[in-house]
Amino acid sequence: MPLIFICALIELLQYFKILPFIIKYVGKVLKKLFHIDEINAFTILSYPFVSNGVFVPFKEQMQSMSDNQLFTLSIYTMSNTTVTMIASYMHIIKSEFIIIALILNLFTSIIVAKIIAPYDISTVEYEISTTSTNKKSLITRLIDSMNLGFRLAINISISIIGFVSLITFINIIFKAVCGHSLTAILGYICAPVAFLMGIDPHSVINAGTVLATKAFTNIFVAINEINLHTVSLKTQAIVSVFLISFANLPNLGTTLGIMHTMTNEERGEVIAKHALKLFLVATSVSIINGALAGIFYSF
C-alpha cells in the first residue's frame, strides 16, 4: 500500500509541474556547486523519483558521451535508490536512517564519481528539459502510477521469496560440506570492512554477513541476517545507511542492460568491461556513507 501511494504522489507532483520545477532549479545549484554538467545534475536529482526512466530524455546525447560520462551515470544509478522503494524500507529501517542515507548517497556518489571518472564539462554543450511529454489525463496517469506501484510490490515480494530460498538452499549445502553456512563464511570475510566502518567489535561478524548478503542479493534478504534491535544505535546507523542503495549484483545487471539499451552495443560493452569496477565503486559509496553515519552517531 505505501508503494502504491508513493507512486501516485510522485505522479501528482509531476503533473502539476512541482517536481520538475524543484529538479530544474536545485539542479542548477548542484551544477555550480560540484561543477557537473546539466545531464549529471538532472540524473542525480531525478533518478530517485523516476528511476531508470530518467535516461529517456537524453537518449540521443548518450550516443556521443565519453566513456567516463557513461560510467558516472552508471555510478549514480547504483549508488542511490528510488522514492518508491523507500516505502518498503520504512517497514524494516528507522526513517531517520533512511533520510540520512538519501542525503549521503546524493553527495558521496557525486564526489566519488568525480574522483573515479573525471571528464571536462567544458566540452558538454547540451541541456536537458524537464518538461513532461506525457499527454494523458490526470486520472489516467494516477491509475497508471498506482498500477506501477502494485507491480513493484509484487516484484519485490517475488525477489524476496526467490533470493531467501536460494540463500537458504546454498547455506544448507555449505553447512553439510564445510560445517558453516555461506553467509557465515562471508560474514568472516567482510568483518574487517565492518570493523573499519566503525561497527562494534562484538557485532562485526553479523554486520559483515549483512554487507556481503546485500552486495550479492538485496536489502530485504540482507536485513534478515541481523537483529537491529539488539545492537547499539551506532551499529544500527552504519548498517542501515549502508543498506539504502542499489549497490548489488542484481542491480548491476539492470544498469548494464540500461546502458546497452540507451546506447549502441559497442558503447554499452565499454561499461560492461568495467562491471566489476562499477560494482566496487558503488559498494564503496555505501561503505563511506555507513562510516560517516557511524561518526555522526558516535557523539
N, C-alpha and C positions, 0 to 999 in steps of 0.2 A: 504493500500500500504506500509506504513512503516513496518508493521509486516512481510509482505512477504519479504521485503528487508533485515530486520534484521535476519530472519531465514536463508536466502540464504548466508548472510555474515558469520554467525556462522559456517555453513556447510563448507564454503570455508576455513576458518581458521582451522577447524578440519581436513579437507582433506590434507592440506599442513603441518600438524603437528605443526602449530604455537600455537594454543590454548593448546594442551596437553603439549607442552614444557613449556609454561607460568605456567600452573597449577602445573606441577611437581615440578618446582624449587621454585616458590613462596610458594607452599605448604610446602616445606622443611623449609622455613623461619618461616612460621606460626607454624609449629610443634615445632621448637626450642623456638620461642618467647612465645607461650602460653602453652607449654608443653601438646600438644594434639597429639593423635595418627594419623597414616597415613590416616585412613579412615575418621576421622573427618576433617583433613586438605583437603583431596580430595573433600569431600562433600561440605564443606563451600565455596570452590572456584569454583567447577564445577556446583553446583546447579543453579546459575543464568544463565548458558549457556545451560545446557541440561535438566533442570527441574527434574521431577521425574525419568527420565531415569538414573540419577546419581547413583541409588542404584543397577542397574543391574550388574555391575562388581563384587560386593561383596555380592551377594545373599547368597552364602554358608556361608560366615563369619558371616552374620547376625543371623544365627541359633544359634551360640554359644556366641553371645554378651550378656553382662549383661543388666539388666533392665535399668540402668542409661545410658548405651551407646545408647540403642534404644531411650530412652527419649531425649537424647542430639540430635540425628539425627532428631527427630521429631521437636524439638525446632528450628533447623536450617531451616527446610523446611517451617515453618510457620512464622518465623521472617524475612525472606528475600523475594526477588521477582526474576523474571526472566528477562533477557535482551529482550526477545520477547515482554514482557508486557510494557517495558519502552517506546517503540514506541507509544503505546496508551496513556501512562501517559503524554507524551510531548504535547499532544493536550490540556491538562487541567491544567498542573502544570509547573512552570518555570523549565528549565533544570538544573539550579544551585541547586535547592532544591532536585531534583532527584539524582544528583551526591552526594550531602551531605548525603542523606538518604541511598544510597547504601553503602557508606563507614561506616557510623554509624551502619547500620544493621549488617555488617560483624563483626565488633569488639565487639559491645554490645551483640550480640547473643552468641558469644564465651564466654565472661566474665560471662554473666548471666547463661549460661549452666554449666559453671564450678562451680558456686555457688550452683545452684539448684540441679544438678545431677552429683556430683563428682564421679570419679572412678579412680582406679590405672592403669595408662597406662603401667606400667612395666609388666602387665600381657598380654598386647596386643603384639603379635609376628608376625602378618601378615602384608604384604604390598600390595598395590593396583597398578596395572599397568594402565597407561593412554593410552595405545596403542589401537587404534580403531580396531574392528573386522569386520567393515563394508567393504565388498569387492566389492561393486558396483562402477561403473564408476562415474567420477566427474559429468557429465551431469545428470545422473540418480539421484544421491544424491542431486544435486541442485534442480531438479524438485520435488523430494520428500519433501525437506525442504520448498520449495515455497508452495506446497500443504498444508503442515502443517501450515504455516503462514496464508493461506487463511481460513483453518478450525478454527484456533484460532480466527480470526477476526469475523467469523460467530458466534462462540460460545460466544464470548464476547458480541456481539450485542443481541443475544438471552437472555443472562443473564441480560443485562441492561433492556431490554423490560420487561422481566418477573418480576424482582425484583421491578422495578419502579412501575409497575401496581399493584403488590401485596401491596407494601407500601402505595400507593395511596388509594387502596381499604380499607386497615386496618385503615388508617387515617380518612377516611370518617365515618367508623363505630364508632371509638373512639370519633370523634367530635360530632357525633349525640347523643352518650350516655353520654359522660363526658364533652362535651363542649371544649375539647382540643384534638389535634391530638396526636397519639402515639409518633411521632418524637419530638413534643414539650415537652411531658412528659419526654421522655428520655433525652432531652436537659437539663432540670432542674436537673435530677438525676446525670448526668455526668458533670454538670457545675463546681462542686468543683474540679474535676480532671483537667478540662481545666484551672481553675484558678491556681492550683498548678504547672501546666506546664509552667505558665508564660504568659498566654493569657490575653489581655487587658480586664478589668472588663466589659466594655460595649459589648464585643464580646463573653463572656463566654457561654451564652445560646446557641447561634448559633454554636459555636465551640463544645460545649457539645453534641449537636444534631449530628454534623458530626462524633464525636468519636463513639457515640452509633450506628449510622446508619452503619458506616463502619464495626464495630465489628459484626453486625448481618447480613449484606449483603455483599457489596464490595465497593471499592473505587469509582467506577463510579456512584453508587447510592448516596453515601455519599457526593460527591462533589456538588451535586445539592442543598444541604442544606445551603450552604454559598457562598456568592459572594466574592471571594478573592481580587477583585479589590477595594472593599470598606473598607478593614481593613488594619491595619498597616503592615509594612514589617515583623515585628517580629511575628505577628499573622499568616501571610502568611507562614512564615518559619516553625512554630510549627505545624500548621495544615497539611501542605504539606508533611513534613518529617514523621509525624505520619501516613499518609495515605499510604506511599510507603512500603507496606509489605503484606504478605498473612495471617496476623493475623485476621481471621474472621471465623464465624461458617461454611460457605460452605467449606472453605479450611481445616477446622478441620476434616470434614468428609472425604475429599480427603486423608489427611495424615493418618488417621486411616485405610482407605482402603488399602493404600500402605503398611503399617506395617503388615496387615493381609495377603497381597499377598506375600510379600517378606519373611515373617517368617511363622511359623505354627500358627494355630488358637489359641493355648494356649498362645504363646508369644505375638501375636497380641492383645489378650484380656488384657494383662498386661498394655499395653499403653492405651487401651480403658477405663480401670477402672480409669485412671488418666486423662481423656479427659478434664475435667474442669480445672484441674491444668495446663495442656498443653496450653489451650486457654488463661488462665490468665497470664501465663509466657510469651507467645508470645506477648500478648497485652501490658504487662509491658515493653517489649523491645521497642515497638513503642512509648510508653509514655516517657520512658527515652530518646530516641532519639529526640523526639519532644522538650523536656525540654532542652536538650543540644543545639539544634538548636536555641532555644529562647535565651539562654545565649549568644551564638555567635552573634546573631543579635541585642543584647542589646547595643553593643558598637559601 
